[in-house]
């Protein structure tokens, strides 16, 4: 049976909407229509639970699914459920237009009825999992991850580069903290690794999927190890290198021009000779990570406290600890915003010409030494390693995470995590926290059967011409070419639907989101709207289920009003929207179609924001070619912190 439960939200929503009219209009669409005052509270949940059987299809007309969905899913076992946010997206944003708001509620409930008609039960699958983790070391985060996994009782292999030892760890990690703290932490972790399997060598290749990766490791003595791992943590660490400006600063040509770290090592705790001046020349054009800035400030502060006159020439110094800057300045460090344009060596020392960009003037300074801070980047093997693992790197060569805010250690491939310097240069405390986070995610993978459920893509082999467009588009390695056919790997799927939009032959359909269901829903909205609102124009907002939908809900919370003829249709990801859905929206009569996605670089599925912009651009070009107004189709990003976006983006008409 198809059932509809309407919530009055403690007797407030029925004051904004005509529930009597709603009940009469949708009675023919549902077998049962019930009105409940507090559906999210115990009384309402009990009534809902008792009124349902496992085979029922259920529509909930209430508050946002982000609110009511949590307690409801804990109480009912039905999977065939759809939510209609009558409070946030209807009642609260159309308080001055009760009749049109009521009509909009009827339209959305009609859409929900059609959606239930096409809804399928989610696919459930369980995969076996190997209780073993590979940690690719090379950084202190790798040591920490291996140590923590061992303490949790997980079998772990620590892969380390050739010749790695405490001294080398210290040299490559000196920027992370003060030396004493770093040494103490390093020694403490090394003591916990006595029973951990440590393999010295390089990474060979990997096959398989999350929960069961077959990995080949190449030893330094020519020995080869092939093992199966449930999860992989990449903690390959960092290396330091000279900036491009070093050559111009006469590094390698003058003994007086050295790196800052070598200078610190050479001077150690020596006091300065009288009038000893050190000029620290920071690369003007290179962006600085906060951990690099903190290391620079610690080093110059320590030199200044020993009596050296320190002049730091920089473009921008970033640090998470403002106290370091204050301490350096209070110790006598002189900061000049600008760049060193020329260095000449003579009997007096080094004559350095400085272009002061803050004061728009040039000056010359005579220094005994010039120190060049080294930059921090990924180790040379990171790009090759990422390619073998099938994960992405960012513009700086570090391994890219899936979603920096919500998934800070998850890479573009499920079951492979990144920690510490492999992601970005980090302070000691941040690297340790990153390692712990990666350990937690890996532990969740290897310590429980991989049981998941969701709507997945269904591939029609007869329609598929194996063009591989879906393989390129899938951000999760969930589609693979096997025996000349495209195969879905459920364990890697994030249920985003991006592959559907990418397929040129429409050989891929998504469960519960087949093109017939979208077409039927659009037609239902258009037909019901015209019946209730006549010739009043309407618009479709195709919103991703993450940021965009949250932003639209927030518009309701904030009371940001927009046109009543705007109908939000949720897609799993905006990257699932293809020109077919957009054009169908226009064909049924929508005056505008707006595709709302996550902010640039902030897509929960990595690429949906970019792909949706490309699809909209392509569709606009098609409309332009046939003499139609391309302005009827727009793409925009929305986030919860910007509830006014819905108000600004939705046209006044419609």
C-alpha positions as a printed NumPy array, in Angstrom:
array([[  0.   ,   0.   ,   0.   ],
       [  1.045,   3.58 ,  -0.6  ],
       [  0.659,   5.7  ,   2.519],
       [  1.069,   9.395,   3.311],
       [  1.687,  10.753,   6.786],
       [  1.341,  14.53 ,   7.212],
       [  2.776,  16.25 ,  10.287],
       [  1.304,  19.499,  11.592],
       [  4.531,  20.233,  13.5  ],
       [  2.73 ,  20.603,  16.815],
       [ -0.23 ,  22.383,  15.241],
       [  1.772,  25.094,  13.493],
       [  2.198,  23.863,   9.931],
       [ -1.555,  23.444,   9.387],
       [ -1.936,  27.156,  10.137],
       [  0.364,  27.979,   7.23 ],
       [ -1.062,  25.359,   4.864],
       [ -4.647,  24.202,   4.226],
       [ -4.392,  20.587,   5.348],
       [ -8.048,  19.949,   4.526],
       [ -7.52 ,  20.884,   0.885],
       [ -4.271,  18.925,   0.781],
       [ -6.018,  15.825,   2.111],
       [ -8.81 ,  16.032,  -0.482],
       [ -6.426,  16.628,  -3.397],
       [ -4.013,  13.788,  -2.651],
       [ -6.585,  11.247,  -1.444],
       [ -6.747,   9.655,  -4.899],
       [ -2.948,   9.284,  -5.011],
       [ -2.489,   7.417,  -1.722],
       [ -4.26 ,   4.445,  -0.187],
       [ -3.984,   5.978,   3.275],
       [ -3.606,   9.635,   4.313],
       [ -3.039,  10.36 ,   8.013],
       [ -2.403,  13.614,   9.841],
       [ -0.198,  13.523,  12.961],
       [  0.688,  16.453,  15.224],
       [  4.218,  15.43 ,  16.221],
       [  5.56 ,  12.771,  13.917],
       [  9.123,  13.102,  15.207],
       [  8.18 ,  12.52 ,  18.873],
       [  7.482,   9.202,  20.578],
       [  3.705,   9.361,  20.147],
       [  3.964,  10.119,  16.439],
       [  6.704,   7.554,  15.799],
       [  4.691,   4.865,  17.588],
       [  1.641,   5.648,  15.473],
       [  3.77 ,   5.541,  12.337],
       [  5.367,   2.26 ,  13.34 ],
       [  2.033,   0.583,  14.069],
       [  0.46 ,   1.867,  10.864],
       [  3.063,   0.342,   8.546],
       [  3.827,  -3.068,   7.164],
       [  7.142,  -4.023,   5.552],
       [  5.64 ,  -3.867,   2.052],
       [  4.189,  -0.363,   2.367],
       [  5.49 ,   2.585,   0.388],
       [  5.632,   5.681,   2.54 ],
       [  5.641,   9.432,   1.933],
       [  6.365,  11.755,   4.845],
       [  5.131,  15.342,   4.544],
       [  6.772,  17.107,   7.45 ],
       [ 10.031,  18.878,   8.264],
       [ 13.336,  18.306,   6.507],
       [ 14.536,  14.731,   6.1  ],
       [ 17.751,  15.837,   7.811],
       [ 15.683,  16.289,  10.968],
       [ 12.877,  13.751,  10.915],
       [ 14.773,  11.149,   8.916],
       [ 17.114,  10.233,  11.771],
       [ 14.586,   9.168,  14.45 ],
       [ 12.243,   7.706,  11.844],
       [ 14.776,   5.367,  10.258],
       [ 15.664,   4.07 ,  13.704],
       [ 12.07 ,   3.008,  14.269],
       [ 10.725,   1.739,  10.956],
       [ 12.128,  -0.992,   8.719],
       [ 10.731,   0.267,   5.435],
       [ 13.214,   1.217,   2.726],
       [ 10.612,   2.594,   0.311],
       [ 10.318,   6.025,   1.892],
       [ 10.403,   9.55 ,   0.475],
       [ 10.372,  12.842,   2.371],
       [  8.58 ,  16.038,   1.378],
       [  9.899,  19.045,   3.393],
       [  6.586,  20.895,   3.736],
       [  7.902,  23.01 ,   6.599],
       [ 11.314,  24.295,   5.366],
       [ 10.609,  24.399,   1.634],
       [  6.924,  25.355,   1.605],
       [  5.272,  26.672,   4.749],
       [  8.122,  28.731,   6.154],
       [  9.159,  30.365,   2.875],
       [  5.672,  31.21 ,   1.59 ],
       [  4.031,  32.539,   4.753],
       [  2.323,  35.376,   2.894],
       [  0.859,  33.185,   0.145],
       [ -1.159,  30.487,   1.909],
       [ -3.205,  29.444,  -1.145],
       [ -0.227,  29.116,  -3.503],
       [  1.832,  27.503,  -0.744],
       [ -0.921,  24.922,  -0.246],
       [ -0.991,  24.283,  -3.975],
       [  2.786,  23.865,  -3.972],
       [  2.487,  21.29 ,  -1.17 ],
       [ -0.036,  19.354,  -3.266],
       [  2.287,  19.451,  -6.288],
       [  5.22 ,  18.115,  -4.249],
       [  3.097,  15.373,  -2.682],
       [  1.93 ,  14.391,  -6.162],
       [  5.565,  14.175,  -7.186],
       [  6.283,  12.011,  -4.124],
       [  3.504,   9.628,  -5.15 ],
       [  5.048,   9.131,  -8.592],
       [  8.471,   8.729,  -7.029],
       [  7.162,   5.918,  -4.807],
       [  5.654,   4.184,  -7.84 ],
       [  9.129,   3.908,  -9.379],
       [ 11.069,   3.263,  -6.176],
       [ 12.984,   0.004,  -5.738],
       [ 14.391,  -1.524,  -2.581],
       [ 18.065,  -0.655,  -2.074],
       [ 20.573,  -3.31 ,  -3.048],
       [ 22.288,  -4.918,  -0.075],
       [ 25.687,  -6.555,  -0.306],
       [ 28.241,  -7.985,   2.081],
       [ 31.922,  -8.427,   1.291],
       [ 34.523, -10.403,   3.232],
       [ 37.251,  -8.291,   4.798],
       [ 40.923,  -9.055,   5.479],
       [ 41.952,  -8.083,   9.008],
       [ 45.317,  -6.63 ,   8.003],
       [ 46.482,  -3.076,   7.198],
       [ 49.419,  -1.844,   5.152],
       [ 50.99 ,   1.415,   6.322],
       [ 53.311,   3.101,   3.853],
       [ 55.722,   4.895,   6.146],
       [ 58.362,   7.497,   5.557],
       [ 56.935,  10.018,   7.968],
       [ 56.219,  10.192,  11.668],
       [ 52.502,   9.818,  10.917],
       [ 53.231,   6.405,   9.412],
       [ 55.036,   5.299,  12.576],
       [ 52.157,   6.554,  14.69 ],
       [ 49.558,   4.788,  12.522],
       [ 51.427,   1.47 ,  12.663],
       [ 51.841,   1.791,  16.422],
       [ 48.169,   2.533,  17.052],
       [ 46.956,  -0.284,  14.802],
       [ 49.251,  -2.735,  16.585],
       [ 47.885,  -1.637,  19.955],
       [ 44.349,  -2.207,  18.642],
       [ 45.285,  -5.779,  17.824],
       [ 45.292,  -5.336,  14.052],
       [ 47.98 ,  -7.099,  12.036],
       [ 49.988,  -4.389,  10.309],
       [ 52.886,  -4.129,   7.879],
       [ 54.971,  -0.945,   7.939],
       [ 56.563,  -0.322,   4.539],
       [ 59.595,   1.968,   4.886],
       [ 61.974,   3.4  ,   2.29 ],
       [ 65.519,   2.125,   2.067],
       [ 67.911,   3.489,   4.672],
       [ 65.257,   4.917,   6.937],
       [ 66.345,   5.503,  10.546],
       [ 65.761,   7.896,  13.4  ],
       [ 68.325,  10.384,  12.128],
       [ 66.731,  10.476,   8.702],
       [ 63.254,  10.776,  10.201],
       [ 64.494,  13.729,  12.218],
       [ 66.123,  15.432,   9.236],
       [ 63.008,  15.178,   7.084],
       [ 60.679,  16.224,   9.898],
       [ 62.633,  19.068,  11.534],
       [ 60.04 ,  21.642,  10.459],
       [ 57.233,  19.913,  12.386],
       [ 58.186,  20.968,  15.913],
       [ 61.076,  22.004,  18.11 ],
       [ 63.864,  19.438,  18.005],
       [ 63.594,  18.167,  21.599],
       [ 59.86 ,  17.497,  21.334],
       [ 60.309,  15.762,  17.998],
       [ 63.134,  13.514,  19.278],
       [ 61.195,  12.516,  22.392],
       [ 58.075,  11.682,  20.387],
       [ 60.041,   9.741,  17.812],
       [ 61.841,   7.662,  20.431],
       [ 58.598,   6.922,  22.269],
       [ 56.873,   5.679,  19.101],
       [ 59.841,   3.564,  17.985],
       [ 59.689,   1.626,  21.268],
       [ 56.114,   0.548,  20.483],
       [ 57.056,  -0.855,  17.06 ],
       [ 59.237,  -3.754,  18.205],
       [ 56.628,  -6.394,  17.336],
       [ 55.355,  -4.67 ,  14.181],
       [ 56.304,  -6.209,  10.839],
       [ 58.581,  -3.686,   9.123],
       [ 59.445,  -4.119,   5.466],
       [ 62.178,  -2.06 ,   3.828],
       [ 61.548,  -1.496,   0.145],
       [ 59.105,  -0.036,  -2.357],
       [ 55.498,  -0.442,  -3.336],
       [ 54.922,  -2.602,  -6.421],
       [ 51.294,  -2.801,  -7.476],
       [ 47.793,  -3.25 ,  -6.1  ],
       [ 44.668,  -4.998,  -7.309],
       [ 41.322,  -5.758,  -5.729],
       [ 38.964,  -3.591,  -3.741],
       [ 38.378,  -2.204,  -0.278],
       [ 38.47 ,  -4.996,   2.269],
       [ 40.647,  -7.152,   0.025],
       [ 43.596,  -5.487,  -1.725],
       [ 46.318,  -7.727,  -3.178],
       [ 49.581,  -5.806,  -2.784],
       [ 53.069,  -6.518,  -4.107],
       [ 56.001,  -5.141,  -2.104],
       [ 59.536,  -5.082,  -3.536],
       [ 62.321,  -5.509,  -0.988],
       [ 65.712,  -3.808,  -1.168],
       [ 67.443,  -7.187,  -1.523],
       [ 65.329,  -8.221,  -4.486],
       [ 62.865, -10.193,  -2.373],
       [ 59.171,  -9.806,  -3.178],
       [ 56.218, -10.021,  -0.834],
       [ 52.622, -10.449,  -2.004],
       [ 50.042,  -9.981,   0.735],
       [ 46.364,  -9.251,   1.062],
       [ 45.281,  -6.183,   3.035],
       [ 41.864,  -4.945,   4.047],
       [ 42.933,  -1.293,   4.043],
       [ 45.946,   0.839,   3.161],
       [ 47.248,   3.979,   4.885],
       [ 49.584,   6.224,   2.887],
       [ 51.889,   8.221,   5.153],
       [ 54.848,   8.74 ,   2.845],
       [ 55.971,  11.925,   4.554],
       [ 57.711,  15.005,   3.185],
       [ 61.02 ,  16.201,   1.877],
       [ 62.613,  19.622,   1.916],
       [ 63.948,  21.317,  -1.179],
       [ 65.4  ,  24.656,  -2.204],
       [ 63.049,  27.244,  -3.674],
       [ 63.596,  28.395,  -7.261],
       [ 64.952,  31.709,  -6.014],
       [ 67.927,  29.99 ,  -4.298],
       [ 70.108,  30.166,  -7.388],
       [ 69.387,  33.855,  -7.765],
       [ 70.345,  34.288,  -4.098],
       [ 73.839,  32.869,  -4.987],
       [ 73.259,  29.575,  -3.17 ],
       [ 76.022,  27.193,  -4.258],
       [ 78.175,  30.097,  -5.438],
       [ 78.918,  31.753,  -2.121],
       [ 79.813,  30.051,   1.148],
       [ 77.979,  32.839,   2.908],
       [ 74.626,  31.765,   1.417],
       [ 73.257,  28.671,   3.171],
       [ 69.961,  27.028,   3.995],
       [ 68.312,  28.044,   7.239],
       [ 68.32 ,  24.485,   8.613],
       [ 72.012,  23.935,   7.87 ],
       [ 72.747,  27.252,   9.554],
       [ 70.779,  26.222,  12.644],
       [ 72.628,  22.911,  12.762],
       [ 76.011,  24.602,  12.364],
       [ 75.46 ,  27.289,  14.968],
       [ 73.533,  25.074,  17.398],
       [ 73.729,  26.956,  20.709],
       [ 76.619,  29.281,  19.833],
       [ 76.334,  32.901,  20.819],
       [ 76.689,  35.508,  18.089],
       [ 79.831,  37.454,  17.512],
       [ 79.488,  41.197,  17.837],
       [ 77.348,  42.741,  15.079],
       [ 76.638,  39.436,  13.325],
       [ 73.787,  39.973,  10.858],
       [ 71.821,  37.216,   9.144],
       [ 69.383,  38.008,   6.377],
       [ 66.673,  35.372,   5.876],
       [ 65.4  ,  35.525,   2.292],
       [ 62.003,  33.871,   1.846],
       [ 60.957,  33.015,  -1.714],
       [ 58.62 ,  35.844,  -2.702],
       [ 56.531,  33.92 ,  -5.219],
       [ 56.097,  30.565,  -3.478],
       [ 53.029,  30.077,  -1.242],
       [ 53.857,  29.121,   2.327],
       [ 52.172,  26.428,   4.384],
       [ 51.506,  27.344,   8.003],
       [ 53.891,  24.671,   9.273],
       [ 56.678,  26.221,   7.147],
       [ 55.891,  29.619,   8.606],
       [ 55.955,  28.275,  12.147],
       [ 59.344,  26.63 ,  11.55 ],
       [ 60.718,  29.887,  10.119],
       [ 59.512,  31.867,  13.138],
       [ 60.894,  29.349,  15.654],
       [ 64.288,  29.307,  13.933],
       [ 64.66 ,  33.082,  13.606],
       [ 63.465,  33.594,  17.176],
       [ 66.111,  31.177,  18.475],
       [ 68.838,  32.906,  16.46 ],
       [ 67.775,  36.333,  17.677],
       [ 67.816,  35.221,  21.328],
       [ 71.46 ,  34.194,  20.847],
       [ 72.396,  37.737,  19.885],
       [ 72.234,  37.63 ,  16.092],
       [ 70.641,  40.49 ,  14.187],
       [ 67.986,  38.772,  12.113],
       [ 66.267,  40.399,   9.128],
       [ 63.48 ,  38.385,   7.516],
       [ 62.445,  39.456,   4.01 ],
       [ 59.138,  37.818,   3.075],
       [ 55.916,  38.177,   1.121],
       [ 53.635,  36.385,   3.555],
       [ 54.261,  34.269,   6.636],
       [ 51.512,  31.875,   7.634],
       [ 51.306,  30.243,  11.032],
       [ 48.604,  28.73 ,  13.192],
       [ 50.358,  30.046,  16.299],
       [ 50.386,  33.853,  16.389],
       [ 52.465,  33.696,  19.567],
       [ 55.435,  32.532,  17.503],
       [ 55.336,  35.745,  15.487],
       [ 55.067,  37.855,  18.645],
       [ 57.953,  35.987,  20.27 ],
       [ 60.135,  36.411,  17.182],
       [ 59.337,  40.103,  16.946],
       [ 59.905,  40.638,  20.704],
       [ 63.264,  38.838,  20.477],
       [ 64.406,  41.44 ,  17.961],
       [ 63.677,  39.845,  14.586],
       [ 63.14 ,  42.531,  11.922],
       [ 60.435,  41.719,   9.364],
       [ 60.452,  43.417,   5.967],
       [ 57.635,  42.729,   3.534],
       [ 59.31 ,  42.504,   0.161],
       [ 61.886,  40.518,  -1.776],
       [ 65.637,  40.358,  -2.223],
       [ 66.382,  41.457,  -5.795],
       [ 70.19 ,  41.204,  -5.787],
       [ 73.075,  39.919,  -3.669],
       [ 76.714,  40.95 ,  -4.132],
       [ 79.644,  39.609,  -2.162],
       [ 82.508,  41.868,  -1.046],
       [ 85.032,  42.174,   1.78 ],
       [ 82.419,  43.516,   4.181],
       [ 80.043,  40.634,   3.561],
       [ 76.965,  40.34 ,   1.388],
       [ 75.346,  43.505,   0.07 ],
       [ 71.662,  42.696,  -0.338],
       [ 69.267,  44.923,  -2.243],
       [ 65.719,  44.66 ,  -0.889],
       [ 62.583,  45.839,  -2.62 ],
       [ 60.233,  46.842,   0.188],
       [ 56.811,  46.242,  -1.38 ],
       [ 54.962,  47.606,   1.635],
       [ 56.659,  51.02 ,   1.469],
       [ 57.365,  50.975,  -2.304],
       [ 61.059,  51.681,  -1.821],
       [ 64.44 ,  49.959,  -2.177],
       [ 67.187,  49.704,   0.393],
       [ 70.496,  47.888,   0.812],
       [ 71.562,  45.799,   3.793],
       [ 75.003,  44.316,   4.501],
       [ 74.736,  40.848,   6.03 ],
       [ 77.334,  38.375,   7.212],
       [ 75.191,  35.461,   6.043],
       [ 72.095,  34.891,   3.948],
       [ 69.874,  32.018,   5.044],
       [ 67.318,  30.523,   2.671],
       [ 64.369,  28.654,   4.237],
       [ 63.747,  25.382,   2.464],
       [ 60.291,  24.527,   1.237],
       [ 58.35 ,  21.404,   2.145],
       [ 56.783,  19.112,  -0.412],
       [ 55.787,  15.497,  -0.937],
       [ 58.518,  12.919,  -1.379],
       [ 59.456,  12.234,  -4.997],
       [ 57.707,   8.864,  -5.034],
       [ 54.295,  10.277,  -4.089],
       [ 53.05 ,  10.891,  -7.639],
       [ 54.13 ,   7.418,  -8.779],
       [ 52.645,   5.886,  -5.67 ],
       [ 49.333,   7.682,  -6.211],
       [ 49.234,   6.476,  -9.807],
       [ 49.767,   2.858,  -8.755],
       [ 47.106,   3.139,  -6.069],
       [ 44.636,   4.827,  -8.401],
       [ 44.195,   7.905,  -6.205],
       [ 44.415,  11.585,  -7.125],
       [ 47.025,  14.237,  -6.321],
       [ 46.454,  17.971,  -5.912],
       [ 48.314,  20.764,  -7.699],
       [ 51.132,  20.64 ,  -5.133],
       [ 51.711,  16.92 ,  -5.625],
       [ 50.129,  15.825,  -2.35 ],
       [ 47.513,  13.066,  -2.266],
       [ 44.071,  14.601,  -2.533],
       [ 41.393,  13.752,   0.018],
       [ 37.81 ,  13.033,  -0.908],
       [ 36.292,  15.947,   1.001],
       [ 38.607,  17.967,   3.224],
       [ 36.042,  18.96 ,   5.851],
       [ 33.971,  15.815,   6.249],
       [ 36.379,  13.149,   4.984],
       [ 39.874,  14.483,   5.73 ],
       [ 41.751,  11.163,   5.394],
       [ 39.714,   9.395,   2.708],
       [ 41.191,   9.343,  -0.773],
       [ 39.383,   8.965,  -4.073],
       [ 39.53 ,   5.18 ,  -3.66 ],
       [ 37.639,   3.424,  -0.888],
       [ 39.749,   1.637,   1.695],
       [ 42.835,   3.748,   0.963],
       [ 43.53 ,   6.529,   3.455],
       [ 46.118,   9.281,   3.71 ],
       [ 47.827,  10.644,   6.811],
       [ 50.388,  13.252,   7.743],
       [ 52.756,  14.723,   5.191],
       [ 51.384,  12.684,   2.305],
       [ 48.337,  14.977,   2.455],
       [ 50.098,  18.267,   3.225],
       [ 52.931,  19.593,   5.41 ],
       [ 51.741,  19.315,   9.003],
       [ 52.904,  20.198,  12.468],
       [ 53.716,  17.324,  14.803],
       [ 50.381,  17.528,  16.621],
       [ 48.398,  17.711,  13.378],
       [ 50.298,  14.769,  11.884],
       [ 49.602,  12.671,  14.965],
       [ 45.911,  13.567,  14.868],
       [ 45.808,  12.774,  11.157],
       [ 47.37 ,   9.361,  11.796],
       [ 44.831,   8.598,  14.507],
       [ 41.994,   9.581,  12.18 ],
       [ 43.328,   7.32 ,   9.428],
       [ 43.716,   4.465,  11.906],
       [ 40.096,   4.865,  12.991],
       [ 38.869,   4.706,   9.385],
       [ 41.057,   1.694,   8.557],
       [ 39.975,  -0.045,  11.758],
       [ 36.319,   0.377,  10.808],
       [ 37.029,  -1.288,   7.469],
       [ 38.966,  -4.334,   8.687],
       [ 37.08 ,  -5.118,  11.874],
       [ 33.585,  -5.671,  10.511],
       [ 31.965,  -7.354,   7.498],
       [ 31.57 ,  -4.823,   4.715],
       [ 27.773,  -4.583,   4.703],
       [ 26.209,  -1.719,   2.784],
       [ 23.002,  -0.914,   0.961],
       [ 21.94 ,   1.672,  -1.563],
       [ 20.594,   2.331,  -5.024],
       [ 23.238,   1.296,  -7.506],
       [ 23.79 ,   1.648, -11.258],
       [ 22.428,  -1.123, -13.455],
       [ 24.361,  -1.706, -16.697],
       [ 22.668,  -2.928, -19.88 ],
       [ 25.39 ,  -4.895, -21.677],
       [ 23.486,  -4.824, -24.978],
       [ 23.315,  -1.027, -25.023],
       [ 26.844,  -0.513, -23.717],
       [ 29.466,   0.033, -26.421],
       [ 32.328,  -0.025, -23.872],
       [ 33.334,   3.563, -24.634],
       [ 34.754,   3.798, -21.071],
       [ 33.217,   7.24 , -20.454],
       [ 31.729,   5.953, -17.208],
       [ 35.144,   4.651, -16.087],
       [ 36.61 ,   8.117, -16.546],
       [ 33.704,   9.817, -14.824],
       [ 33.316,   7.551, -11.784],
       [ 35.12 ,   9.243,  -8.875],
       [ 35.16 ,   6.095,  -6.748],
       [ 36.697,   3.332,  -8.889],
       [ 33.304,   1.607,  -8.687],
       [ 33.183,   0.735, -12.383],
       [ 35.839,  -1.422, -14.002],
       [ 36.503,  -3.083, -17.337],
       [ 36.544,  -6.862, -17.005],
       [ 36.392,  -9.318, -19.907],
       [ 35.413,  -6.552, -22.34 ],
       [ 32.417,  -5.439, -20.305],
       [ 31.79 ,  -2.772, -17.683],
       [ 31.346,  -4.267, -14.224],
       [ 30.043,  -2.527, -11.111],
       [ 32.023,  -2.893,  -7.858],
       [ 29.442,  -2.29 ,  -5.09 ],
       [ 32.054,  -2.061,  -2.332],
       [ 33.438,   1.137,  -3.875],
       [ 30.162,   2.761,  -4.906],
       [ 29.106,   6.017,  -3.25 ],
       [ 25.67 ,   5.927,  -4.933],
       [ 26.177,   9.308,  -6.613],
       [ 24.858,   8.475, -10.098],
       [ 27.565,  10.422, -11.936],
       [ 28.104,   7.433, -14.244],
       [ 24.512,   7.779, -15.499],
       [ 25.119,  11.293, -16.773],
       [ 28.425,  10.277, -18.372],
       [ 27.034,   7.383, -20.406],
       [ 26.361,   8.556, -23.995],
       [ 24.227,   5.514, -24.874],
       [ 22.192,   5.611, -21.66 ],
       [ 23.27 ,   2.042, -21.002],
       [ 23.487,   2.818, -17.275],
       [ 20.371,   3.438, -15.232],
       [ 20.187,   4.057, -11.512],
       [ 17.828,   2.093,  -9.319],
       [ 14.805,   4.239,  -8.361],
       [ 16.18 ,   7.007, -10.603],
       [ 15.636,   5.648, -14.093],
       [ 14.91 ,   8.171, -16.827],
       [ 11.269,   7.032, -16.957],
       [ 10.864,   7.966, -13.295],
       [ 12.37 ,  11.431, -13.804],
       [ 10.134,  12.045, -16.834],
       [  7.031,  10.861, -14.979],
       [  7.836,  13.075, -12.006],
       [  8.439,  16.172, -14.123],
       [  5.169,  15.618, -15.967],
       [  3.288,  15.108, -12.704],
       [  4.653,  18.379, -11.323],
       [  3.793,  20.287, -14.493],
       [  0.291,  18.815, -14.802],
       [ -0.616,  19.366, -11.146],
       [  0.844,  22.874, -11.154],
       [ -1.186,  23.929, -14.196],
       [ -4.348,  22.431, -12.727],
       [ -3.963,  24.345,  -9.48 ],
       [ -2.093,  27.51 , -10.527],
       [ -3.246,  27.94 , -14.112],
       [ -0.816,  29.868, -16.299],
       [  1.438,  30.931, -13.468],
       [  5.022,  30.041, -14.527],
       [  7.076,  27.518, -12.6  ],
       [ 10.733,  26.502, -12.352],
       [ 12.654,  23.36 , -11.491],
       [ 15.598,  23.378,  -9.086],
       [ 17.612,  20.187,  -9.515],
       [ 19.442,  20.12 ,  -6.187],
       [ 22.161,  17.774,  -4.989],
       [ 21.202,  15.935,  -1.81 ],
       [ 24.126,  17.39 ,   0.135],
       [ 25.088,  21.086,   0.201],
       [ 22.387,  22.432,  -2.134],
       [ 19.506,  20.737,  -0.376],
       [ 20.872,  21.823,   3.008],
       [ 21.071,  25.417,   1.74 ],
       [ 17.452,  25.302,   0.571],
       [ 16.37 ,  23.967,   3.967],
       [ 18.334,  26.756,   5.654],
       [ 16.487,  29.295,   3.527],
       [ 13.323,  28.063,   5.219],
       [ 14.864,  28.311,   8.685],
       [ 15.999,  31.859,   7.917],
       [ 12.657,  32.861,   6.362],
       [ 14.192,  33.713,   2.982],
       [ 11.164,  33.92 ,   0.691],
       [ 11.199,  33.001,  -3.002],
       [  8.669,  32.194,  -5.715],
       [  6.03 ,  29.574,  -4.883],
       [  6.325,  28.115,  -8.376],
       [  9.83 ,  26.772,  -7.642],
       [  9.928,  23.005,  -7.279],
       [ 13.001,  21.349,  -5.791],
       [ 13.838,  17.928,  -7.191],
       [ 16.591,  16.142,  -5.274],
       [ 19.3  ,  14.254,  -7.133],
       [ 21.84 ,  12.056,  -5.305],
       [ 24.514,  14.342,  -6.784],
       [ 24.272,  17.264,  -9.189],
       [ 26.761,  15.381, -11.347],
       [ 23.969,  12.908, -12.109],
       [ 21.982,  15.55 , -14.001],
       [ 22.336,  15.189, -17.759],
       [ 21.066,  17.359, -20.643],
       [ 18.182,  14.885, -21.006],
       [ 16.698,  15.771, -17.603],
       [ 17.242,  19.489, -18.154],
       [ 15.623,  19.48 , -21.595],
       [ 12.741,  17.345, -20.343],
       [ 12.148,  19.923, -17.62 ],
       [ 11.879,  22.63 , -20.253],
       [  9.671,  20.47 , -22.501],
       [  7.039,  19.935, -19.783],
       [  6.798,  23.695, -19.391],
       [  9.333,  24.9  , -16.826],
       [ 10.328,  28.495, -17.448],
       [ 13.735,  27.894, -15.854],
       [ 15.824,  24.9  , -14.815],
       [ 18.466,  25.565, -12.17 ],
       [ 21.078,  22.945, -11.305],
       [ 22.265,  23.534,  -7.732],
       [ 25.496,  21.812,  -6.701],
       [ 28.104,  21.875,  -3.936],
       [ 30.696,  24.708,  -3.914],
       [ 33.726,  24.445,  -6.216],
       [ 36.088,  21.829,  -4.836],
       [ 33.624,  20.927,  -2.081],
       [ 31.553,  18.203,  -3.732],
       [ 30.929,  15.247,  -1.437],
       [ 31.448,  13.027,  -4.479],
       [ 34.551,  14.94 ,  -5.615],
       [ 33.569,  15.911,  -9.17 ],
       [ 29.82 ,  16.583,  -9.171],
       [ 30.186,  20.362,  -8.978],
       [ 32.488,  20.504, -12.009],
       [ 30.51 ,  17.993, -14.081],
       [ 27.185,  19.732, -13.47 ],
       [ 28.67 ,  23.024, -14.642],
       [ 29.9  ,  21.326, -17.824],
       [ 26.496,  19.745, -18.465],
       [ 24.709,  23.052, -18.025],
       [ 27.176,  24.817, -20.312],
       [ 26.691,  22.123, -22.96 ],
       [ 22.894,  22.351, -22.658],
       [ 22.978,  26.132, -22.973],
       [ 25.029,  25.768, -26.161],
       [ 22.423,  23.378, -27.576],
       [ 19.61 ,  25.802, -26.777],
       [ 21.529,  28.627, -28.39 ],
       [ 22.042,  26.555, -31.552],
       [ 18.302,  25.917, -31.966],
       [ 17.331,  29.517, -31.285],
       [ 16.161,  29.075, -27.702],
       [ 17.062,  31.3  , -24.768],
       [ 20.038,  29.7  , -22.971],
       [ 19.377,  31.852, -19.897],
       [ 16.524,  29.51 , -19.045],
       [ 19.149,  27.049, -17.804],
       [ 21.575,  27.985, -15.043],
       [ 24.045,  26.279, -12.717],
       [ 24.917,  27.582,  -9.279],
       [ 26.428,  26.352,  -6.053],
       [ 24.661,  26.468,  -2.722],
       [ 25.857,  25.835,   0.827],
       [ 24.057,  25.807,   4.167],
       [ 25.978,  28.894,   5.298],
       [ 24.392,  30.869,   2.442],
       [ 20.601,  30.41 ,   2.729],
       [ 20.052,  33.553,   0.667],
       [ 21.351,  31.778,  -2.441],
       [ 17.981,  30.164,  -3.126],
       [ 16.291,  33.545,  -2.847],
       [ 18.785,  35.141,  -5.242],
       [ 19.006,  32.35 ,  -7.802],
       [ 15.335,  31.428,  -8.256],
       [ 13.671,  33.795, -10.764],
       [ 10.934,  36.082,  -9.458],
       [  8.64 ,  34.686, -12.113],
       [  7.989,  31.117, -11.144]])
